[in-house]
Amino acid sequence: MYIPPIVSNIDVKWDHEFHRRVLEHLGSFLRVVHFDKRGIGLSDRFETTPSLDERIGDIGAVMDVVGWERAHVFEMSEGADMAQLFATRFPERVDKLALLSP
């Protein structure tokens, strides 16, 4: 499960050669789920800023949709708060936690 930084748009990442190559490489040996956070990129806009608890709920919801009970969780930058709190609250759902530039 890849938790993106504050600015993210999955369509734009696929159009950017560097990001596309990284995702393709990871996808050659892992199943990677990358999602746009609530209100960012392709996700629906919100009326009020979502709380950290709501954003953490989104991680679990995405995992449920893809059928994952447990996952390696990787974050980048602003996603660190979400990833760490998710791992703390739901340790049974996190196999490994990797933080990049938290």
N, C-alpha and C positions, 0 to 999 in steps of 0.2 A: 504494500500500500504506500503510495507516494503522496505525501502531504505537501502541496506546493507553497511557495512563498506568497506574500500578500498580492503581488501582481502576477496573474496567471491567466492564460487562455489556451486551452488544449488545441484548438484549431491553429492558432498562431504558432504554437510549438511545433506542430507537424510541418508547417511551412518553412520553419527556420532549420537550415541544414544541420547545424550542430545538435540541436535538441532532437531532431528526427533521428539522427545517427545514434545518439545515446539511447533513445527509447527503442529503436530497432535492435541495437546490440543487447540491451537488457531483455527484450522480448524473445531473443533467440534462445535463452536458457531459463527464463523466469516468466511467470505470469505477472504482469505489472498492471496495477490499477492506478490511474492518475485521474483526479477529478478537479473540476473548477469549484473552488469554495463558494459557499452561499453568497450571492450578490456579485460575484466576480466572473469574468470571462463569459461562458455560455450559460451559466446558471441563472435562474430567475432572480430578478431584483427584489430587494426587500424594502419595507417601509421604515423599519427601524433597524439600527445596527444590531446584528445577531450577537448574542452573548457567547462567551467561551464555551459554556455548557451546551448551547445549541450547536455550535460548530463541532464539538466533540461528538454530539449525537449524530451529526452528519457522517462522521467516520464510520461509526457502527452501522448506520443505515446503508452506506455504500458497501461495506463488507457483507451485510445481510443480502443485498441484491445480487452480489456475485457468488454468494454461497460459501463465504469464508467464515469459519468459526474462529480461526487464528491466522495471524499474518505477521510477516516481518514488516515493521513500520519504519519508513525512511522519510525524513523531513528536510526541508531546506529553509533557512532563514526564519521568517515569521511563523512558519508552520511548527516551530519547536514547541511553543506553548501548547498547541493543540495535541501534538504527538506525545509530549511528556505527561500531560494531564490524562489523556486517554489511557496511556500505559499504566499510570498510577491507579486510575479508577477501575480499569478493566484488564488487570494483568493476565487473566485467563484467555484474553483475546490477542495478546501480543507475544509473539515468539522471540523476536529480537527487535531492539530499538536502535536506529542509527540517526545521529544528529549531525547536520552539516551547517556550519555557521549559525548556531542558535542565537 
